[in-house]
Amino acid sequence: MGPVEGVPELGTDGPEVVLVGVDGSDTSLRAAAYAAGLARRQRSRLVVVHVRTGTTPLAGLVPGSAAVASGTAREIADEVEALVARGAAQVGIPVEYVPADGDPVVEITRIADALLADAVVVGASQQAGHRWVGSIAVRLVKAGRWPVTVVP
């Protein structure tokens, strides 16, 4: 028997792939929790992307600072991966963790496009400089490829 006219099919109208960007900030961890709940309820594939942004342009002015920044970025990435694994175990869903290096918007866009993501979830920016440059969330919305949910 086929679907009844006017009644949606259960479990087939939600996102198949939910991608969430996590950088270790409080808002990104809340975004991950939201995305995990969404993925669990919709029986979606959850992909967690962590983008290491590298060093700042001024890092080269202080001897040894680039190595320290790189080591710190690795430590943060390891902590984020461990948090993701613990969170996935608590929620009871499989999670794919994808680390990347570079600009967060470029990498999230690239990965979301490659995976044919149906939804992208990110945390609201907590950085003051984004008022001029534009937050990751705003830049992802402007890309206009998928619905973007911004979690405060």
NUPA-209933 format. One record per atom (N, C-alpha, C): residue in three letters; chain; atom name; x, y, z. Coordinates in Angstrom, 3 decimals. Layout:
<nodes>
  aa ch at     east    north       up
 ala  A CA        X        Y        Z
...
</nodes>
This chain:
<nodes>
  aa ch at     east    north       up
 met  A  N    0.842   -1.171    0.000
 met  A CA    0.000    0.000    0.000
 met  A  C    0.889    1.237    0.000
 gly  A  N    0.599    2.222   -0.834
 gly  A CA    1.380    3.445   -0.946
 gly  A  C    1.004    4.456    0.118
 pro  A  N    1.663    5.628    0.094
 pro  A CA    1.360    6.663    1.067
 pro  A  C   -0.058    7.198    0.893
 val  A  N   -0.654    7.588    1.995
 val  A CA   -1.991    8.161    1.981
 val  A  C   -1.875    9.625    1.596
 glu  A  N   -2.719   10.068    0.674
 glu  A CA   -2.667   11.442    0.215
 glu  A  C   -2.863   12.405    1.388
 gly  A  N   -1.977   13.396    1.484
 gly  A CA   -2.069   14.406    2.534
 gly  A  C   -1.390   14.011    3.841
 val  A  N   -0.903   12.765    3.942
 val  A CA   -0.223   12.309    5.153
 val  A  C    1.235   12.032    4.806
 pro  A  N    2.168   12.745    5.454
 pro  A CA    3.579   12.516    5.133
 pro  A  C    4.039   11.128    5.571
 glu  A  N    4.999   10.580    4.851
 glu  A CA    5.584    9.300    5.230
 glu  A  C    6.492    9.537    6.429
 leu  A  N    6.338    8.740    7.457
 leu  A CA    7.152    8.897    8.653
 leu  A  C    8.582    8.441    8.399
 gly  A  N    9.527    9.250    8.859
 gly  A CA   10.923    8.862    8.769
 gly  A  C   11.573    9.080    7.427
 thr  A  N   10.870    9.622    6.454
 thr  A CA   11.475    9.795    5.138
 thr  A  C   11.541   11.254    4.711
 asp  A  N   11.059   12.159    5.543
 asp  A CA   11.031   13.547    5.113
 asp  A  C   12.074   14.414    5.807
 gly  A  N   12.898   13.838    6.621
 gly  A CA   13.915   14.603    7.328
 gly  A  C   15.256   14.524    6.622
 pro  A  N   16.250   15.180    7.198
 pro  A CA   17.580   15.179    6.590
 pro  A  C   18.236   13.805    6.692
 glu  A  N   18.954   13.432    5.644
 glu  A CA   19.700   12.176    5.672
 glu  A  C   21.095   12.383    6.245
 val  A  N   21.696   13.544    5.965
 val  A CA   23.034   13.854    6.468
 val  A  C   22.986   15.196    7.176
 val  A  N   23.329   15.193    8.466
 val  A CA   23.423   16.415    9.256
 val  A  C   24.902   16.643    9.542
 leu  A  N   25.407   17.798    9.167
 leu  A CA   26.806   18.153    9.398
 leu  A  C   26.848   19.247   10.454
 val  A  N   27.722   19.112   11.429
 val  A CA   27.884   20.132   12.453
 val  A  C   29.356   20.525   12.547
 gly  A  N   29.594   21.835   12.599
 gly  A CA   30.942   22.351   12.772
 gly  A  C   31.217   22.578   14.251
 val  A  N   32.325   22.020   14.738
 val  A CA   32.671   22.121   16.148
 val  A  C   34.102   22.627   16.282
 asp  A  N   34.275   23.679   17.088
 asp  A CA   35.623   24.191   17.319
 asp  A  C   36.042   24.122   18.794
 gly  A  N   35.199   23.558   19.624
 gly  A CA   35.513   23.447   21.043
 gly  A  C   34.895   24.539   21.894
 ser  A  N   34.325   25.577   21.262
 ser  A CA   33.683   26.653   22.020
 ser  A  C   32.366   26.153   22.607
 asp  A  N   31.878   26.862   23.619
 asp  A CA   30.611   26.474   24.247
 asp  A  C   29.476   26.427   23.232
 thr  A  N   29.404   27.440   22.347
 thr  A CA   28.303   27.457   21.386
 thr  A  C   28.417   26.312   20.381
 ser  A  N   29.631   25.946   20.003
 ser  A CA   29.777   24.847   19.047
 ser  A  C   29.439   23.511   19.703
 leu  A  N   29.719   23.373   20.995
 leu  A CA   29.357   22.140   21.697
 leu  A  C   27.836   22.039   21.859
 arg  A  N   27.174   23.191   22.081
 arg  A CA   25.706   23.184   22.111
 arg  A  C   25.153   22.833   20.731
 ala  A  N   25.808   23.343   19.678
 ala  A CA   25.391   23.006   18.308
 ala  A  C   25.540   21.506   18.063
 ala  A  N   26.622   20.920   18.575
 ala  A CA   26.825   19.480   18.408
 ala  A  C   25.736   18.689   19.125
 ala  A  N   25.363   19.133   20.323
 ala  A CA   24.301   18.450   21.071
 ala  A  C   22.967   18.552   20.318
 tyr  A  N   22.689   19.734   19.781
 tyr  A CA   21.457   19.934   19.005
 tyr  A  C   21.459   19.035   17.765
 ala  A  N   22.581   19.027   17.048
 ala  A CA   22.696   18.222   15.823
 ala  A  C   22.574   16.734   16.144
 ala  A  N   23.144   16.314   17.267
 ala  A CA   23.056   14.902   17.657
 ala  A  C   21.603   14.514   17.933
 gly  A  N   20.876   15.376   18.629
 gly  A CA   19.464   15.107   18.884
 gly  A  C   18.665   15.048   17.597
 leu  A  N   18.944   15.980   16.691
 leu  A CA   18.264   15.995   15.392
 leu  A  C   18.557   14.710   14.622
 ala  A  N   19.831   14.336   14.581
 ala  A CA   20.224   13.133   13.851
 ala  A  C   19.593   11.877   14.471
 arg  A  N   19.550   11.842   15.792
 arg  A CA   18.956   10.677   16.459
 arg  A  C   17.465   10.576   16.143
 arg  A  N   16.751   11.701   16.262
 arg  A CA   15.302   11.692   16.017
 arg  A  C   14.970   11.377   14.559
 gln  A  N   15.771   11.884   13.646
 gln  A CA   15.500   11.712   12.212
 gln  A  C   16.190   10.482   11.623
 arg  A  N   16.960    9.785   12.452
 arg  A CA   17.746    8.633   12.001
 arg  A  C   18.671    9.040   10.856
 ser  A  N   19.317   10.171   11.053
 ser  A CA   20.218   10.725   10.047
 ser  A  C   21.663   10.348   10.348
 arg  A  N   22.477   10.482    9.353
 arg  A CA   23.924   10.333    9.513
 arg  A  C   24.439   11.654   10.102
 leu  A  N   25.223   11.574   11.179
 leu  A CA   25.783   12.784   11.795
 leu  A  C   27.271   12.853   11.503
 val  A  N   27.680   13.971   10.926
 val  A CA   29.082   14.207   10.608
 val  A  C   29.534   15.439   11.376
 val  A  N   30.571   15.267   12.193
 val  A CA   31.122   16.364   12.983
 val  A  C   32.420   16.804   12.316
 val  A  N   32.484   18.080   11.955
 val  A CA   33.667   18.627   11.294
 val  A  C   34.376   19.574   12.256
 his  A  N   35.670   19.341   12.428
 his  A CA   36.494   20.261   13.220
 his  A  C   37.586   20.802   12.312
 val  A  N   37.604   22.120   12.139
 val  A CA   38.581   22.754   11.257
 val  A  C   39.620   23.472   12.106
 arg  A  N   40.863   23.035   11.960
 arg  A CA   41.974   23.746   12.612
 arg  A  C   42.328   24.927   11.717
 thr  A  N   42.348   26.101   12.316
 thr  A CA   42.569   27.303   11.513
 thr  A  C   44.033   27.670   11.372
 gly  A  N   44.936   26.965   12.011
 gly  A CA   46.365   27.240   11.860
 gly  A  C   46.803   28.396   12.718
 thr  A  N   47.813   29.078   12.250
 thr  A CA   48.412   30.159   13.031
 thr  A  C   47.923   31.508   12.544
 thr  A  N   48.127   32.505   13.364
 thr  A CA   47.790   33.865   12.975
 thr  A  C   48.932   34.448   12.162
 pro  A  N   48.681   35.471   11.332
 pro  A CA   49.743   36.057   10.517
 pro  A  C   50.884   36.641   11.352
 leu  A  N   50.623   37.036   12.586
 leu  A CA   51.659   37.633   13.430
 leu  A  C   52.501   36.589   14.143
 ala  A  N   52.146   35.323   14.040
 ala  A CA   52.875   34.275   14.749
 ala  A  C   54.333   34.202   14.320
 gly  A  N   54.639   34.540   13.081
 gly  A CA   56.007   34.479   12.591
 gly  A  C   56.918   35.530   13.193
 leu  A  N   56.353   36.530   13.861
 leu  A CA   57.169   37.580   14.451
 leu  A  C   57.856   37.151   15.742
 val  A  N   57.348   36.129   16.380
 val  A CA   57.927   35.650   17.629
 val  A  C   58.547   34.288   17.374
 pro  A  N   59.869   34.151   17.586
 pro  A CA   60.512   32.864   17.317
 pro  A  C   59.855   31.725   18.099
 gly  A  N   59.573   30.635   17.394
 gly  A CA   58.999   29.455   18.023
 gly  A  C   57.498   29.496   18.216
 ser  A  N   56.863   30.643   17.951
 ser  A CA   55.424   30.747   18.216
 ser  A  C   54.586   29.915   17.252
 ala  A  N   55.048   29.734   16.021
 ala  A CA   54.296   28.925   15.062
 ala  A  C   54.219   27.473   15.536
 ala  A  N   55.319   26.952   16.082
 ala  A CA   55.333   25.573   16.590
 ala  A  C   54.405   25.442   17.794
 val  A  N   54.401   26.438   18.664
 val  A CA   53.516   26.413   19.837
 val  A  C   52.065   26.449   19.387
 ala  A  N   51.748   27.329   18.432
 ala  A CA   50.373   27.437   17.934
 ala  A  C   49.939   26.138   17.268
 ser  A  N   50.840   25.513   16.514
 ser  A CA   50.510   24.253   15.849
 ser  A  C   50.263   23.158   16.878
 gly  A  N   51.098   23.115   17.912
 gly  A CA   50.911   22.130   18.978
 gly  A  C   49.609   22.346   19.717
 thr  A  N   49.277   23.603   19.978
 thr  A CA   48.025   23.931   20.654
 thr  A  C   46.833   23.527   19.788
 ala  A  N   46.906   23.785   18.495
 ala  A CA   45.818   23.419   17.584
 ala  A  C   45.620   21.907   17.582
 arg  A  N   46.722   21.140   17.619
 arg  A CA   46.619   19.678   17.673
 arg  A  C   45.958   19.224   18.976
 glu  A  N   46.344   19.865   20.088
 glu  A CA   45.758   19.514   21.388
 glu  A  C   44.256   19.795   21.394
 ile  A  N   43.865   20.947   20.847
 ile  A CA   42.438   21.285   20.777
 ile  A  C   41.706   20.273   19.907
 ala  A  N   42.303   19.913   18.775
 ala  A CA   41.674   18.931   17.877
 ala  A  C   41.501   17.591   18.582
 asp  A  N   42.506   17.179   19.345
 asp  A CA   42.410   15.919   20.087
 asp  A  C   41.305   15.989   21.137
 glu  A  N   41.209   17.140   21.827
 glu  A CA   40.166   17.314   22.844
 glu  A  C   38.777   17.295   22.206
 val  A  N   38.637   17.964   21.072
 val  A CA   37.346   17.995   20.379
 val  A  C   36.962   16.585   19.936
 glu  A  N   37.913   15.840   19.383
 glu  A CA   37.617   14.474   18.940
 glu  A  C   37.185   13.606   20.125
 ala  A  N   37.845   13.751   21.270
 ala  A CA   37.469   12.975   22.459
 ala  A  C   36.080   13.370   22.955
 leu  A  N   35.773   14.675   22.941
 leu  A CA   34.442   15.140   23.343
 leu  A  C   33.366   14.573   22.429
 val  A  N   33.640   14.559   21.143
 val  A CA   32.685   14.037   20.160
 val  A  C   32.438   12.553   20.420
 ala  A  N   33.498   11.798   20.657
 ala  A CA   33.353   10.361   20.904
 ala  A  C   32.536   10.108   22.172
 arg  A  N   32.815   10.864   23.246
 arg  A CA   32.053   10.695   24.490
 arg  A  C   30.591   11.073   24.289
 gly  A  N   30.350   12.175   23.604
 gly  A CA   28.979   12.620   23.357
 gly  A  C   28.198   11.635   22.521
 ala  A  N   28.833   11.070   21.503
 ala  A CA   28.173   10.091   20.637
 ala  A  C   27.805    8.850   21.437
 ala  A  N   28.689    8.436   22.328
 ala  A CA   28.409    7.254   23.149
 ala  A  C   27.221    7.514   24.074
 gln  A  N   27.139    8.734   24.617
 gln  A CA   26.029    9.079   25.517
 gln  A  C   24.698    9.110   24.779
 val  A  N   24.696    9.665   23.575
 val  A CA   23.467    9.784   22.801
 val  A  C   23.104    8.449   22.160
 gly  A  N   24.109    7.615   21.931
 gly  A CA   23.863    6.299   21.366
 gly  A  C   23.678    6.287   19.865
 ile  A  N   24.379    7.183   19.177
 ile  A CA   24.295    7.206   17.717
 ile  A  C   25.703    7.161   17.132
 pro  A  N   25.838    6.636   15.924
 pro  A CA   27.151    6.667   15.280
 pro  A  C   27.459    8.089   14.798
 val  A  N   28.707    8.455   14.927
 val  A CA   29.140    9.788   14.514
 val  A  C   30.405    9.637   13.685
 glu  A  N   30.447   10.376   12.600
 glu  A CA   31.658   10.426   11.790
 glu  A  C   32.377   11.723   12.118
 tyr  A  N   33.637   11.633   12.536
 tyr  A CA   34.444   12.806   12.878
 tyr  A  C   35.369   13.104   11.707
 val  A  N   35.325   14.339   11.211
 val  A CA   36.147   14.720   10.065
 val  A  C   37.001   15.929   10.444
 pro  A  N   38.305   15.731   10.649
 pro  A CA   39.180   16.874   10.899
 pro  A  C   39.618   17.506    9.577
 ala  A  N   39.846   18.802    9.610
 ala  A CA   40.311   19.512    8.417
 ala  A  C   41.173   20.689    8.850
 asp  A  N   41.936   21.217    7.936
 asp  A CA   42.775   22.387    8.185
 asp  A  C   42.421   23.472    7.189
 gly  A  N   42.381   24.726    7.660
 gly  A CA   42.137   25.840    6.755
 gly  A  C   41.061   26.770    7.254
 asp  A  N   40.395   27.417    6.317
 asp  A CA   39.318   28.343    6.628
 asp  A  C   38.060   27.540    6.944
 pro  A  N   37.435   27.772    8.104
 pro  A CA   36.263   26.972    8.481
 pro  A  C   35.140   26.980    7.454
 val  A  N   34.845   28.125    6.870
 val  A CA   33.750   28.194    5.901
 val  A  C   34.091   27.399    4.642
 val  A  N   35.303   27.552    4.161
 val  A CA   35.728   26.825    2.958
 val  A  C   35.680   25.324    3.199
 glu  A  N   36.194   24.886    4.348
 glu  A CA   36.246   23.452    4.632
 glu  A  C   34.869   22.871    4.924
 ile  A  N   34.053   23.566    5.701
 ile  A CA   32.702   23.072    5.976
 ile  A  C   31.905   22.995    4.672
 thr  A  N   32.031   24.000    3.829
 thr  A CA   31.344   23.996    2.537
 thr  A  C   31.805   22.830    1.675
 arg  A  N   33.108   22.628    1.608
 arg  A CA   33.668   21.540    0.794
 arg  A  C   33.162   20.184    1.275
 ile  A  N   33.205   19.977    2.583
 ile  A CA   32.800   18.686    3.135
 ile  A  C   31.291   18.495    3.012
 ala  A  N   30.515   19.534    3.295
 ala  A CA   29.053   19.440    3.175
 ala  A  C   28.649   19.126    1.739
 asp  A  N   29.302   19.763    0.777
 asp  A CA   29.001   19.482   -0.634
 asp  A  C   29.386   18.054   -1.010
 ala  A  N   30.559   17.607   -0.552
 ala  A CA   31.027   16.261   -0.889
 ala  A  C   30.105   15.186   -0.307
 leu  A  N   29.569   15.445    0.881
 leu  A CA   28.703   14.466    1.542
 leu  A  C   27.229   14.636    1.190
 leu  A  N   26.918   15.636    0.378
 leu  A CA   25.537   15.961    0.043
 leu  A  C   24.717   16.194    1.309
 ala  A  N   25.259   17.017    2.197
 ala  A CA   24.590   17.310    3.469
 ala  A  C   23.232   17.955    3.223
 asp  A  N   22.283   17.582    4.055
 asp  A CA   20.940   18.151    3.979
 asp  A  C   20.777   19.311    4.944
 ala  A  N   21.632   19.373    5.961
 ala  A CA   21.538   20.425    6.970
 ala  A  C   22.925   20.671    7.553
 val  A  N   23.198   21.930    7.865
 val  A CA   24.453   22.326    8.504
 val  A  C   24.092   23.040    9.798
 val  A  N   24.769   22.655   10.882
 val  A CA   24.520   23.252   12.191
 val  A  C   25.837   23.817   12.702
 val  A  N   25.800   25.056   13.185
 val  A CA   26.987   25.684   13.781
 val  A  C   26.567   26.478   15.007
 gly  A  N   27.531   26.758   15.856
 gly  A CA   27.276   27.606   17.012
 gly  A  C   27.427   29.060   16.628
 ala  A  N   26.730   29.928   17.357
 ala  A CA   26.851   31.371   17.124
 ala  A  C   28.266   31.819   17.480
 ser  A  N   28.771   32.762   16.724
 ser  A CA   30.125   33.264   16.952
 ser  A  C   30.214   34.017   18.265
 gln  A  N   31.330   33.813   18.944
 gln  A CA   31.598   34.545   20.183
 gln  A  C   32.751   35.517   19.995
 gln  A  N   33.151   35.741   18.758
 gln  A CA   34.312   36.581   18.480
 gln  A  C   33.893   37.973   18.030
 ala  A  N   34.481   38.988   18.660
 ala  A CA   34.118   40.373   18.357
 ala  A  C   34.468   40.771   16.920
 gly  A  N   35.558   40.262   16.369
 gly  A CA   35.998   40.635   15.032
 gly  A  C   35.046   40.221   13.930
 his  A  N   34.141   39.311   14.229
 his  A CA   33.218   38.846   13.193
 his  A  C   32.210   39.910   12.789
 arg  A  N   32.156   40.997   13.560
 arg  A CA   31.264   42.091   13.182
 arg  A  C   31.704   42.696   11.854
 trp  A  N   33.005   42.675   11.595
 trp  A CA   33.519   43.258   10.350
 trp  A  C   33.737   42.198    9.278
 val  A  N   34.263   41.067    9.652
 val  A CA   34.605   40.031    8.690
 val  A  C   33.392   39.185    8.328
 gly  A  N   32.487   39.004    9.246
 gly  A CA   31.331   38.134    9.038
 gly  A  C   31.556   36.819    9.747
 ser  A  N   30.549   36.359   10.446
 ser  A CA   30.693   35.119   11.188
 ser  A  C   30.656   33.932   10.238
 ile  A  N   31.097   32.801   10.747
 ile  A CA   31.049   31.569    9.963
 ile  A  C   29.606   31.277    9.569
 ala  A  N   28.687   31.434   10.510
 ala  A CA   27.277   31.149   10.234
 ala  A  C   26.747   32.016    9.096
 val  A  N   27.023   33.303    9.144
 val  A CA   26.536   34.210    8.105
 val  A  C   27.137   33.839    6.755
 arg  A  N   28.405   33.518    6.739
 arg  A CA   29.058   33.147    5.484
 arg  A  C   28.496   31.836    4.928
 leu  A  N   28.156   30.895    5.811
 leu  A CA   27.552   29.640    5.352
 leu  A  C   26.148   29.877    4.809
 val  A  N   25.391   30.739    5.470
 val  A CA   24.041   31.068    4.978
 val  A  C   24.145   31.703    3.602
 lys  A  N   25.103   32.604    3.429
 lys  A CA   25.276   33.269    2.131
 lys  A  C   25.670   32.289    1.029
 ala  A  N   26.320   31.181    1.406
 ala  A CA   26.665   30.163    0.402
 ala  A  C   25.388   29.593   -0.210
 gly  A  N   24.309   29.543    0.592
 gly  A CA   22.986   29.184    0.091
 gly  A  C   22.828   27.782   -0.446
 arg  A  N   23.581   26.835    0.077
 arg  A CA   23.495   25.474   -0.454
 arg  A  C   22.639   24.536    0.387
 trp  A  N   22.481   24.849    1.674
 trp  A CA   21.753   23.978    2.594
 trp  A  C   21.140   24.848    3.674
 pro  A  N   20.124   24.326    4.371
 pro  A CA   19.626   25.061    5.536
 pro  A  C   20.732   25.104    6.595
 val  A  N   20.899   26.255    7.208
 val  A CA   21.916   26.415    8.256
 val  A  C   21.200   26.774    9.549
 thr  A  N   21.442   25.990   10.586
 thr  A CA   20.886   26.268   11.897
 thr  A  C   22.010   26.817   12.767
 val  A  N   21.751   27.975   13.383
 val  A CA   22.746   28.598   14.265
 val  A  C   22.251   28.463   15.695
 val  A  N   23.051   27.803   16.523
 val  A CA   22.688   27.543   17.902
 val  A  C   23.389   28.565   18.798
 pro  A  N   22.614   29.267   19.654
 pro  A CA   23.245   30.282   20.524
 pro  A  C   24.081   29.666   21.632
</nodes>
